[in-house]
Amino acid sequence: MNVVALVSGGKDSCYAMMKCMEYGHQVVALANLMPADDSVDELDSYMYQTVGHQIIVSYAECMGVPLFRRRIQGSPRHQKLGYRMTPGDEVEDMFILLNEVKRHIPSVTAVSSGAIASDYQRLRVESVCSRLGLVSLAYLWKQDQSLLLQEMMMNGIVAITVKVAAMGLDPRKHLGKDIGFLKSYLHKLKELYGINVCGEGGEYETLTLDCPLFLNARIVLDGFKIVMHSSEAVAPVGILHPLAFHLENKAESCSSSGIDKTSEICKEKVGLVFEVQGDCLHRPEATCQSAAEVTKLDEVAERRLHISRTKNHNTFSICCWLQDSCESSAGLQEDLEAVLRKIELKLVGYGFGWENVVYIHLYIADMNKFSIVNETYVRYITQEKCPFGVPSRSTIELPLLQVGLGSAYIEVLVANDQSKRVLHVQSISCWAPSCIGPYSQATLYKEILHMAGQLGLDPPTMTICGGGATAELEQALENSEAVATCFNCSISTSALLFVVYCSTYAPSSERHRIQDKQDTFLKQMRLFQSDKASIVKVPDPIFLYVLVPDLPKRAHVEIKPILYVPEDADVTTGTVQELSCVRMPSYWGFQHAHWHDSCFQKCVVHGKIFAVILCITSEDVLKICSESLGGDEGNRDYQNSFQEEQMERVSRFCIYLLDKLYMQDNFSWDDTQNLRFYFPTSLGVPVEALSLMLTNAFNELAEMGQRVKIGEEPIFNLVPVLGAGRSATSMDNIITCELFAQKA
């Protein structure tokens, strides 16, 4: 990509440019924001370093690329963490500046910044990039600062301190000193006082005088004076004001360095400095549907849309799908719009909006149309509609049309308040895969961390890593761990449930290695986490493996972890004891049998959370049908496609066993957040018939035990797949149930 680099003069922004080069991008322009008054060294800015701005003008000549500068007119008016366009804010100066760079160099597609740990700064750069259609590159984000500082020194960054403001740093002793000279002293201060060795806490600021990107010349500071801003004894604050400097030409040819001295895009402008003026007149126009389009979608919805909804008062799921749309629909885009519109209307009917959505499962019939799906998706779910953070998301291709469903099928998890905490990093970095657009890496709500589906993406390049399914799985787990760390937890100790989607593009010979790789990775991670007292450990997680036609980017695997992150770090967890005094149900002639225990995995956090994976194999069907009919059916051949009568018994058994597990662990059906039944397309039972069987079973349960409340909408979702199971090598269940419940 062609990159415009935000430069403050500091070591971080310069090293970020070097990382851009390392990952194959080309820096074609520089952008800098400076004080309106040349005599002022430092502004009261939350965003910009301006100390040393008098020297930045020479960067254009040193690097051989154009420099665009703007005098800061705004002030930090919008001081909340998440930024929204605010006239007169200093962030709007960045927007004007980068917009002008785009006008001069239309091929610019990305912006580089040196953000390491400041969410405040990163979110504002991402906001501006989003408005301008640019990609944010933040390759230093979340990197270990000690290692990062070492890398900078080893890779030729020559920078001096131009501001100090921390305990142990004396302006008269430490201003103007080479950062390499101070490195060991900074580490000592970290041990003594906990400072950030890269200065991310405002402890110090730097000015880069030379680096490998300075192909033409290096900067030599001839004279400066120290200006004291505060003379406090504990942490005096002082800045370096440059008095004189000159450029020292480099004899070596830029061609030998492997970096182009002049960009072909703006060769005629090389070395020039542009001062950007003017006001921001650009306001993004909201895209909205015409009344005719909305009416058409609503008419479609009335005819073919189906809805399910769980009954949990705090967090519930709404699922929406179309039936028989393969013959009556114009395609995936129309189906998706109809489903999104229906869910939007449902949310409004409950007094909610997209801002209440925690998670979205996006199922589509054709992954080749992923770009069309995203274009449609962003018309409904936007950052403007979700001021508290956009929902996390997983996207999976399912064999929808093969079972008579539409091209789009969506499930949303809805929260009844605004207390969710969202992690949404749009910048491409070395930390974890970016989420460019209105979907986030993870959302924490009511102590449950709902993580977006993770692919085996190499974060800095955003490409699927090589090495096949097991290599992708390992990278996806590493990416998940990076996200979990931001919430002070680990997938190895805090995970309740893993859903692992396996694509048909992964050779069957590799699938047996997927589970081994996951087990090994998590065991090693647990050992690594064992010394961390702050990490809360939960019971062993449960696993579900699902075989699907395709995944985004033709990935072989995608993982979706759900983690427990308690508000009280001292909480103890564990499974509850079964309540032997409770009389277990015996509906439909089913009685407790020891083999029932082999049908399910469960993870229970005492008194709070209940997760179950229920797997019914063909062998289980033999037992179910024999048990429910007193053995009369024991000799019947069940190896052929299953008849509806047999599936009806299986459906009842699933509801019976789930109800039994709920009673044992003192949960109720009203605690259900989501309830999914995965069925293979080879089952041979129409989806309408299967839905009716489960609905009838729930109705009968309600009549017999009064333990479940039935409304007009079913409380379960039917999800067609190619296969599902408790291991990657045996995804051949007749039916699989995934249940997650949480008490208020």
Buried (B, 14 or more C-beta within 10 A) or exposed (E): BBBBBBBBBBBBBBBBBBBBBEBEBBBBBBBBBBBEEEEEBBBEBBBBBBBBBBBBEBBBBBBBBBBBBBBBBBEBEBEEEBBEBBEEBBBBBBBBBBBBBBEBBEEBBBBBBBBBBBBBBBBBBBBBBBBBEBBBBBBBBBBEBBEBBBBBBEEEBBBBBBBBBBBBBEBEEBBBBBBBEBBEBBBBBBEEEEBBBBBBEBBBBBBBBBBBBBBBBBBEBEEBEEBEBEEEEEBBBBBBBBEEBEBEEBEEEBEEBEBBBBBEBBEEBBBEBBEBEEEBEEEEEEEEBEEEEBEBBBEBBEEBBBBBBBBBEBBBBBBBBBBBBBEBBEBBBBBBBBBBBBBBBBBEEEEBEBBBBBBBBBBBBBBEBBEBBBEBBBBBBBBEBBEBBBBBBBBBBBBBBBBBBBBBBBBBBBBBEEEBEBBBBBBBBBBBBBBBBBBBBBBBBBBBBBBBBBBBBBBBEBEBBEEBBBBBBBBBBBBBBBBBBBBEBBBBBBBBBBBBBBBBEBEEEBBEBBBEBBEEBBEEBBEEBEEEEEBBBBBEBBBBBBBBBBBBBEBBBBBBBBBBBBEEEEEEBEBBEEEEEEEBBEBBEBEEEEEBEEBBBBBBBBEBBBBBBBBBBEEBBBBBBBBBEEEEBEEEEBEEEBEBEBBBBBBBBBBBBBBBBBBBBBBBBBBBBBBBBBBBBEBEBEBBEBBBBBBBBBEBBBEEEEBBEBEEBBBBBBBBBBBBBBBBEBBBBBBBBBBBBBBE
